[in-house]
Amino acid sequence: MNNLTAKRVIKRQYNTIIDEEKKIRRILSMETDNSLPPELSVGLLIRVEQHLDTIIEAQNRIVLLQQIVNPE
């Protein structure tokens, strides 16, 4: 695999991680309002977990791509 292509894909995954982190921060700022009923808190928790899953997926892709490009 071309190193330039790998770097572009890795950068794209890093951007995905940054975007998901921003989304989580926005959700958590809504959560800390303390005016929401507990039923909505469960929904917000599920949304945070979904964003975390996306981050984990992106991290796994980065690690796998690095292992393919630079096998040791």
C-alpha positions as CSV (number, residue, x, y, z in Angstrom):
1,M,0.0,0.0,0.0
2,N,1.2,3.5,-0.9
3,N,2.4,5.4,2.2
4,L,0.7,8.6,0.9
5,T,-2.7,6.8,0.7
6,A,-2.2,5.4,4.1
7,K,-1.5,8.8,5.6
8,R,-4.6,10.2,3.9
9,V,-6.8,7.5,5.3
10,I,-5.3,7.9,8.8
11,K,-5.8,11.6,8.7
12,R,-9.4,11.0,7.7
13,Q,-9.9,8.7,10.6
14,Y,-8.3,11.3,13.0
15,N,-10.8,13.8,11.7
16,T,-13.6,11.4,12.4
17,I,-12.4,11.0,16.0
18,I,-12.2,14.8,16.4
19,D,-15.8,15.3,15.0
20,E,-17.2,12.6,17.3
21,E,-15.4,14.1,20.3
22,K,-17.1,17.5,19.5
23,K,-20.5,15.7,19.3
24,I,-19.9,14.0,22.7
25,R,-19.0,17.4,24.3
26,R,-22.2,18.9,22.9
27,I,-24.3,16.0,24.2
28,L,-22.6,16.2,27.6
29,S,-23.2,20.0,27.8
30,M,-26.9,19.2,27.3
31,E,-26.7,16.5,30.0
32,T,-25.2,18.8,32.7
33,D,-28.2,21.1,32.5
34,N,-29.9,19.1,35.3
35,S,-33.3,20.1,33.9
36,L,-33.8,17.0,31.9
37,P,-35.9,14.1,33.2
38,P,-34.1,10.8,33.9
39,E,-35.8,9.2,30.8
40,L,-34.0,11.5,28.5
41,S,-30.7,10.9,30.3
42,V,-30.8,7.3,29.2
43,G,-31.3,8.4,25.6
44,L,-28.3,10.7,25.9
45,L,-26.2,7.9,27.4
46,I,-27.0,5.7,24.4
47,R,-26.0,8.5,22.0
48,V,-22.7,9.0,23.8
49,E,-22.0,5.3,23.6
50,Q,-22.7,5.3,19.9
51,H,-20.2,8.2,19.4
52,L,-17.7,6.3,21.5
53,D,-18.2,3.2,19.3
54,T,-17.4,5.3,16.2
55,I,-14.3,6.6,17.9
56,I,-13.1,3.1,18.8
57,E,-13.8,1.9,15.2
58,A,-11.7,4.7,13.8
59,Q,-8.9,4.0,16.3
60,N,-8.9,0.3,15.3
61,R,-8.7,1.3,11.6
62,I,-5.7,3.5,12.3
63,V,-3.9,0.7,14.1
64,L,-4.7,-1.9,11.5
65,L,-3.6,0.4,8.7
66,Q,-0.3,1.2,10.5
67,Q,0.3,-2.5,10.9
68,I,-0.3,-3.2,7.2
69,V,1.9,-0.3,6.1
70,N,4.7,-1.0,8.6
71,P,4.8,-4.7,9.5
72,E,7.4,-5.5,12.1
